[in-house]
Amino acid sequence: MSAARDARFDEESGMDLQACDRNGSVSPRRRLLAAGLACAGLGVLPGCMTVAGPPPSADVFLPRRVRRNGRSVAYRVFAPRRRDATLVPVVMFLHGSGERGDDNVAQTRSGLGPQLARMPDFPAIAVFPQAPLERNWSGDVAADAMAALENATREFGGDAARTCLTGMSRGGYGVWELALLHPARFAALVPVCGGIENPPNYDDLFVAPLRGAADPYAELARRLHTVPAWLFHGARDDLVPPDNSRRIVAALRAAGGTPRYTEFPDANHNSWDPAYAMPELWAWVFAQRLDSRSIVR
C-alpha cells in the first residue's frame, strides 16, 4: 500500500482515505472538514489521538430512569446546550464488556462518553443505557435500552427520524442485534470493533437473531442492507479480529447496500477513540434520516 493511503483505503476498495498524517497530527483535509463542521454548529472534534485525561464527570450525563415491566431501568443522557424549537438528532451508545454493571456511570467513561465530555456543543442527544454484568445486548437488556431511547427522545425533544445507533466491542455486536430487532427504527448504524459471530475465546459473544442461520452474513445483509452503516475496526485487533467487519461489509455490498468502512492500521481493539473523534463521521451521521426505504423482514 502506498504511503499516501497506508491508514485507510478509499471507498472503492472498501475503506476511507487517510484523515491524519503518519505522526497523528490532523491533515489539511481534516482541518477543512472540522472548520466546516464548526461553521455549521457541529463543533470541532479532536484529531486521531486516543482520548487522554481524567474520566468525564458524571454530571455531564444526566441520570434518568424509565419503568418497564414493573422495573426501574437506569440510564444516562447527554443533552445539547444550544436548543431551539426544532427536534434534534439522537445517538444511542452501547458500551462494551468492561462497562457492564449497575452503577449507571461506567457506560459514560469509555467510547463516546469521553468524547462528548470534551464537546459541550455536540448538537445531538446521546443516550447511554447500561447492561448488567455478564449480559449481552439481547433479550430484556435490548428492550431496556430501547425503552431508555424512547423515553429520552420524548423528554429532550429528539428527532426519531434522525436516530443513530452506535456501540463498541460487545456493544458493536449489540448494534446489529438491536437493528435486526428494530429494522425501521434507526437512520444510521455505527458499529465499532464489533461482529456477528463468536470471536476466539468468547463463546458468549454473538448476535442472537442470527443464531442458526446457514450464512449469518448473508442473512444480516438481506435484512439490513438498506440501512446506512459505517463500520470501524483496528487492523491489529486481537480480541475481535477485523475480518468480522470486513465480511459484514462484503455481504452488505453483495446485497446491494452501500456501507462505509474504516480500518485503522495501527489500532488494536481500541478503534473507538479515533472513530468517535472523526468530524467526517458526525457530518455523515447527522445527514442520515429515515425515509421510505423498503424494510426486509
C-alpha positions in Angstrom: 0.0 0.0 0.0 1.3 3.5 -0.8 2.4 5.9 1.9 -0.5 8.2 0.9 -3.0 5.5 1.6 -1.5 3.5 4.4 -4.0 4.3 7.1 -7.4 3.9 5.3 -8.3 2.6 1.9 -10.6 4.6 -0.3 -14.3 3.7 -0.7 -13.9 1.7 -3.9 -11.5 -0.6 -2.0 -13.8 -0.7 1.0 -12.2 1.9 3.2 -11.9 5.7 3.6 -9.0 7.9 2.7 -6.3 8.9 5.3 -7.5 11.7 7.5 -4.5 12.0 9.7 -0.8 12.4 8.9 1.5 9.5 9.8 2.6 11.2 13.0 -1.0 11.5 14.2 -1.5 15.2 13.5 -4.5 16.4 11.7 -4.2 16.6 8.0 -5.1 19.8 6.0 -8.2 18.0 4.6 -9.3 17.2 8.1 -8.8 20.8 9.3 -11.1 22.0 6.5 -13.7 19.4 7.4 -13.5 20.4 11.1 -13.8 24.1 10.2 -16.8 23.4 8.1 -18.5 21.5 11.0 -17.7 24.3 13.3 -19.3 26.8 11.0 -22.3 24.5 10.8 -22.7 24.5 14.6 -21.5 20.9 14.9 -18.3 21.8 16.9 -14.7 20.9 16.2 -13.8 17.4 17.2 -10.3 16.2 18.3 -7.8 14.6 16.0 -6.9 10.9 15.6 -5.3 10.6 19.0 -6.5 8.5 21.9 -8.6 10.5 24.3 -6.4 11.5 27.3 -7.1 13.0 30.7 -9.4 12.0 33.6 -12.7 10.3 33.2 -15.6 12.7 32.5 -17.7 13.9 35.4 -21.0 12.0 35.6 -22.6 15.5 35.9 -22.2 15.9 32.1 -24.6 13.0 31.7 -28.0 13.4 33.3 -29.3 10.4 35.3 -32.6 9.2 34.2 -34.9 6.2 34.9 -37.7 4.6 32.9 -40.3 2.0 34.0 -40.5 -1.2 32.0 -42.4 -4.3 33.1 -42.6 -3.1 36.7 -38.8 -2.4 36.9 -36.9 0.9 37.1 -34.3 1.0 34.4 -31.4 3.5 34.9 -29.6 5.3 32.1 -27.7 8.5 31.3 -28.4 11.3 28.8 -26.2 13.9 27.2 -28.4 16.9 26.2 -27.2 19.6 23.8 -26.7 23.0 25.3 -28.0 25.0 22.4 -31.6 24.3 21.6 -34.5 25.9 19.7 -37.9 24.6 18.9 -36.7 22.1 16.3 -36.2 18.4 17.0 -32.5 17.4 17.4 -30.7 14.2 16.3 -30.3 11.3 18.7 -27.4 8.9 19.2 -27.7 5.8 21.4 -24.4 4.3 22.5 -24.0 0.7 23.6 -20.9 0.1 25.7 -18.5 -2.9 25.8 -17.9 -5.7 28.3 -15.9 -3.6 30.8 -18.6 -1.1 31.4 -21.4 -3.5 32.4 -22.8 -3.2 35.9 -25.5 -1.2 37.8 -23.7 2.0 38.8 -25.2 4.0 35.9 -21.8 5.7 35.4 -19.3 3.3 33.9 -21.1 3.4 30.5 -20.1 7.0 30.1 -16.4 6.6 30.8 -15.2 4.8 27.6 -16.0 5.2 24.0 -18.5 8.0 23.2 -18.8 9.5 26.7 -15.2 10.9 27.0 -15.5 12.5 23.5 -18.8 14.2 24.4 -17.5 15.5 27.7 -14.9 17.4 25.7 -17.5 18.6 23.1 -20.1 20.6 25.0 -21.6 21.9 21.8 -22.3 18.5 20.4 -25.7 19.1 18.7 -27.4 15.8 19.5 -29.0 13.9 22.4 -26.9 10.9 23.4 -28.4 8.1 25.3 -26.3 5.7 27.5 -28.0 2.6 28.7 -26.1 0.1 30.8 -26.1 -3.7 30.5 -25.9 -5.8 33.7 -22.8 -7.8 34.5 -22.4 -10.9 32.3 -25.1 -9.9 29.9 -25.2 -9.2 26.2 -27.3 -6.6 24.4 -30.1 -9.1 23.9 -33.5 -10.1 25.3 -34.6 -7.9 28.2 -31.4 -5.9 28.1 -32.1 -4.9 24.5 -35.7 -4.0 25.4 -34.4 -1.9 28.4 -32.1 0.0 26.0 -35.0 0.7 23.6 -37.2 1.9 26.5 -34.4 4.3 27.5 -34.1 5.6 24.0 -37.8 6.2 23.5 -38.0 7.9 26.9 -35.1 10.2 26.3 -36.3 11.1 22.8 -39.6 12.2 24.2 -38.2 14.1 27.2 -35.5 16.0 25.4 -37.1 16.7 22.0 -35.3 14.2 19.9 -36.0 13.5 16.3 -37.0 9.9 15.9 -36.3 10.1 12.2 -32.6 11.0 12.8 -31.6 8.4 15.4 -28.2 6.7 15.1 -27.3 3.5 16.9 -23.6 3.0 17.7 -21.6 0.8 20.0 -18.1 -0.6 20.6 -16.9 -4.2 21.1 -19.7 -6.1 22.7 -21.8 -3.0 22.0 -20.8 -3.3 18.4 -22.4 -6.7 18.4 -25.4 -5.0 20.1 -25.8 -2.6 17.2 -26.5 -5.5 14.9 -28.8 -7.2 17.4 -31.0 -4.1 18.1 -31.0 -3.2 14.4 -32.3 -6.7 13.5 -34.9 -6.4 16.2 -36.0 -2.9 15.0 -35.0 -2.5 11.4 -37.2 0.5 10.8 -36.1 2.5 13.8 -32.6 3.7 13.1 -31.4 6.1 10.4 -27.8 5.1 10.7 -25.7 2.3 12.3 -22.1 2.8 13.5 -20.7 -0.5 14.9 -17.1 -0.1 16.2 -14.8 -3.3 16.5 -17.9 -5.4 16.5 -19.1 -8.5 14.7 -21.9 -11.1 14.5 -20.1 -14.4 15.2 -18.1 -15.6 18.2 -14.6 -14.3 18.2 -11.8 -16.5 19.6 -12.3 -17.3 23.3 -15.6 -15.5 23.6 -18.4 -18.1 23.3 -20.9 -15.7 24.9 -20.5 -13.0 22.2 -22.9 -13.3 19.3 -25.9 -11.8 17.7 -28.9 -13.8 18.8 -31.3 -13.2 15.8 -28.7 -14.7 13.5 -28.0 -17.9 15.5 -28.7 -20.9 13.4 -28.6 -19.1 10.1 -26.8 -21.1 7.4 -24.9 -17.9 6.4 -25.3 -15.3 9.1 -23.5 -12.6 7.0 -25.9 -13.1 4.1 -28.9 -13.1 6.4 -27.7 -9.9 8.1 -27.3 -8.3 4.7 -30.6 -9.5 3.4 -32.4 -7.8 6.3 -30.3 -4.7 6.9 -28.6 -3.7 3.5 -30.9 -0.7 3.1 -29.9 0.8 6.5 -26.9 3.3 6.2 -23.9 1.9 8.1 -20.4 3.0 8.8 -18.2 0.3 10.4 -14.9 0.8 12.1 -12.2 -1.6 13.2 -8.5 -1.8 14.1 -6.3 -3.8 11.8 -4.4 -5.2 14.7 -7.4 -6.2 16.8 -6.6 -9.4 18.6 -9.9 -9.6 20.6 -12.4 -9.2 17.8 -10.5 -9.7 14.6 -11.2 -7.2 11.8 -12.3 -9.9 9.4 -15.6 -9.8 11.3 -16.3 -6.3 10.0 -14.7 -7.0 6.6 -17.1 -9.9 6.0 -20.1 -7.8 7.1 -19.2 -5.1 4.7 -18.7 -7.5 1.8 -22.1 -9.1 2.5 -23.9 -5.8 2.7 -22.4 -4.7 -0.6 -23.2 -8.0 -2.3 -26.8 -7.5 -1.2 -26.9 -4.0 -2.8 -26.0 -1.9 0.3 -23.5 0.9 0.4 -21.8 0.7 3.8 -18.7 2.7 4.7 -15.8 1.0 6.3 -12.7 2.5 8.1 -9.9 0.3 9.3 -7.2 1.9 11.4 -3.9 0.2 10.5 -2.1 0.7 13.9 -5.1 0.2 16.2 -5.7 -2.9 18.2 -9.1 -3.3 19.9 -9.4 0.4 20.7 -10.7 1.8 17.5 -13.4 3.8 19.2 -11.3 6.8 20.2 -10.1 7.5 16.6 -13.6 6.7 15.2 -15.6 9.0 17.5 -13.0 11.7 17.0 -13.7 11.9 13.3 -15.5 15.0 12.1 -16.5 13.2 8.9 -18.3 10.6 11.0 -20.6 13.1 12.7 -21.3 15.1 9.5 -22.4 11.8 7.9 -24.5 10.7 10.9 -26.4 14.0 11.1 -27.1 13.8 7.4 -28.9 10.5 7.7 -32.7 10.4 8.0 -35.3 7.7 7.9 -37.2 7.7 4.6 -39.5 5.4 2.7 -36.8 2.8 2.2 -38.1 -0.7 1.9 -37.6 -2.8 5.1 -36.9 -6.5 4.6 -38.4 -8.6 7.5 
